Amino acid sequence: MAYIIWFTGLPSSGKTTLGGKLTDYMRGLGVEVEWMDSDVLRRVLTPKPSYSLEERDWFYNVLIWLAKRFYSHGINVVISATGNKRIYRDTLRGMVDNFIEIYLKCDLKVCIERDVKGVYKMGLDGLSKTVPGIGVSYEEPQKPEITIETDKYDVDESFNILIEKLRGLGVI
């Protein structure tokens, strides 16, 4: 049976880094997995993103649809996407049997310090009104299967915690 793993958290909390590492790890074990990173999908789906609230809703509805399609064909899915509204993640959770929400909890100040893409700078400079954590809220998961405090652990420590917890859930 396939599963969907959704890494959620503020921008720059480590979603892409850990999602990529997990995908590589799983493929190394011979597991078929499709990695859906929101940065990559945006370049294809919205090459000139406005990040408006309407566009975000559209984008996440497409992401959910694509993930469900892969899942319905027996392909495991790893999603690295902020999904700032809880409804996005909960919608997909309600559509599949095997859903694992991984909350990468990270203090906003640390995320701002890590911001290599300039997302927070745009928000702080008033160039974007929809940056999660600054212009719009980020709705933390209510009951994630896994929480990792990525502001307290480095990448390798966070990854080891992740693998241990996924083993405990019987995913690996």
C-alpha positions as CSV (number, residue, x, y, z in Angstrom):
1,M,0.0,0.0,0.0
2,A,1.3,3.4,-1.0
3,Y,1.6,6.4,1.4
4,I,1.8,10.2,1.2
5,I,4.2,12.1,3.4
6,W,3.7,15.8,3.6
7,F,6.5,18.0,5.0
8,T,4.9,21.2,6.3
9,G,6.3,24.2,8.1
10,L,7.2,27.8,7.6
11,P,9.3,28.8,4.6
12,S,13.0,27.9,5.3
13,S,12.1,25.4,8.0
14,G,13.8,22.5,6.0
15,K,11.0,21.0,3.9
16,T,13.0,20.8,0.7
17,T,16.2,19.6,2.3
18,L,14.6,16.8,4.4
19,G,12.1,15.9,1.6
20,G,14.9,15.5,-0.8
21,K,17.0,13.5,1.6
22,L,14.1,11.2,2.4
23,T,13.3,10.7,-1.3
24,D,16.9,9.7,-2.0
25,Y,17.0,7.4,1.0
26,M,13.8,5.7,0.0
27,R,14.9,5.3,-3.6
28,G,18.2,3.8,-2.3
29,L,16.0,1.2,-0.6
30,G,14.4,0.4,-3.9
31,V,11.1,2.1,-3.0
32,E,9.2,3.9,-5.8
33,V,8.6,7.4,-4.7
34,E,7.5,10.7,-6.4
35,W,8.9,13.8,-4.8
36,M,6.6,16.9,-5.2
37,D,8.5,19.9,-4.1
38,S,6.5,23.1,-4.2
39,D,9.3,25.2,-5.6
40,V,9.8,22.9,-8.6
41,L,6.0,22.6,-9.2
42,R,5.6,26.3,-9.1
43,R,8.2,26.8,-11.8
44,V,6.1,24.5,-14.0
45,L,2.5,25.4,-13.0
46,T,3.0,29.1,-12.3
47,P,6.2,30.3,-14.0
48,K,5.3,33.9,-12.9
49,P,3.7,33.3,-9.6
50,S,1.7,36.1,-7.9
51,Y,1.4,34.2,-4.7
52,S,-2.1,35.7,-4.3
53,L,-4.5,33.9,-2.0
54,E,-6.5,32.7,-5.0
55,E,-3.4,31.4,-6.8
56,R,-2.3,29.6,-3.6
57,D,-5.7,27.9,-3.3
58,W,-5.5,26.8,-6.9
59,F,-1.9,25.6,-6.6
60,Y,-2.6,23.5,-3.5
61,N,-5.7,22.0,-5.1
62,V,-3.6,21.0,-8.1
63,L,-0.9,19.6,-5.8
64,I,-3.5,17.6,-3.9
65,W,-5.0,16.2,-7.1
66,L,-1.6,15.2,-8.4
67,A,-0.5,13.5,-5.2
68,K,-3.8,11.6,-5.0
69,R,-3.3,10.4,-8.6
70,F,0.2,9.1,-7.9
71,Y,-1.1,7.5,-4.7
72,S,-4.0,5.9,-6.5
73,H,-1.5,4.2,-8.9
74,G,0.4,2.7,-5.9
75,I,3.2,5.3,-6.0
76,N,4.5,6.7,-2.7
77,V,4.5,10.5,-2.6
78,V,6.7,12.9,-0.6
79,I,5.5,16.5,-0.6
80,S,7.7,19.4,0.5
81,A,5.3,22.4,0.6
82,T,4.4,24.9,3.2
83,G,0.7,24.4,2.8
84,N,0.0,27.3,5.2
85,K,-3.7,26.5,5.5
86,R,-4.5,23.5,7.5
87,I,-7.4,22.7,5.1
88,Y,-4.9,21.9,2.3
89,R,-3.2,19.2,4.3
90,D,-6.4,17.9,6.0
91,T,-8.1,17.7,2.6
92,L,-5.5,15.3,1.3
93,R,-5.5,13.4,4.6
94,G,-9.2,12.8,4.2
95,M,-8.7,11.4,0.6
96,V,-6.1,8.7,1.4
97,D,-5.6,6.0,3.9
98,N,-1.9,6.3,4.5
99,F,-1.1,10.0,5.2
100,I,1.8,11.2,7.3
101,E,2.1,14.8,8.2
102,I,5.6,15.9,9.2
103,Y,5.7,19.3,10.9
104,L,9.1,21.0,10.7
105,K,8.7,23.3,13.7
106,C,11.1,26.2,13.4
107,D,11.1,29.7,15.0
108,L,10.2,32.4,12.6
109,K,13.4,34.3,13.4
110,V,15.5,31.3,12.5
111,C,13.6,30.9,9.3
112,I,14.2,34.5,8.4
113,E,18.0,34.0,9.1
114,R,18.0,30.9,6.8
115,D,16.1,32.6,4.0
116,V,18.3,32.0,0.9
117,K,15.4,32.6,-1.6
118,G,14.6,36.1,-0.3
119,V,11.0,35.1,0.6
120,Y,10.9,36.8,3.9
121,K,12.8,39.9,2.6
122,M,10.0,40.4,0.1
123,G,7.5,40.1,2.9
124,L,9.4,42.4,5.2
125,D,10.0,45.0,2.5
126,G,6.3,45.0,1.6
127,L,6.8,43.4,-1.8
128,S,4.6,40.4,-0.9
129,K,1.6,40.5,1.3
130,T,1.2,36.7,1.4
131,V,4.4,35.3,3.0
132,P,3.4,32.7,5.6
133,G,4.4,33.8,9.0
134,I,4.5,37.5,8.0
135,G,1.7,38.5,5.7
136,V,-0.6,35.5,6.2
137,S,-0.8,33.1,9.0
138,Y,0.7,29.6,9.0
139,E,-1.7,27.2,10.6
140,E,0.3,24.6,12.5
141,P,-0.9,21.0,12.3
142,Q,-3.1,19.9,15.1
143,K,-2.0,16.3,15.2
144,P,1.0,15.7,13.0
145,E,2.3,12.1,13.0
146,I,5.9,13.6,13.3
147,T,7.2,16.9,14.6
148,I,10.9,17.8,14.3
149,E,12.2,21.0,15.8
150,T,14.5,22.0,13.0
151,D,15.7,25.1,14.8
152,K,17.2,22.8,17.5
153,Y,18.8,20.1,15.4
154,D,21.0,20.3,12.3
155,V,20.1,18.6,9.1
156,D,21.7,15.3,9.9
157,E,20.2,15.1,13.4
158,S,16.8,16.1,12.0
159,F,17.1,13.4,9.3
160,N,18.1,10.7,11.8
161,I,15.1,11.7,14.0
162,L,12.9,11.4,10.9
163,I,14.1,8.0,9.9
164,E,13.7,6.7,13.4
165,K,10.1,8.0,13.6
166,L,9.2,6.6,10.2
167,R,10.6,3.2,11.3
168,G,8.4,3.5,14.4
169,L,5.4,4.1,12.2
170,G,6.3,1.1,10.0
171,V,6.9,3.1,6.9
172,I,10.5,2.0,6.6
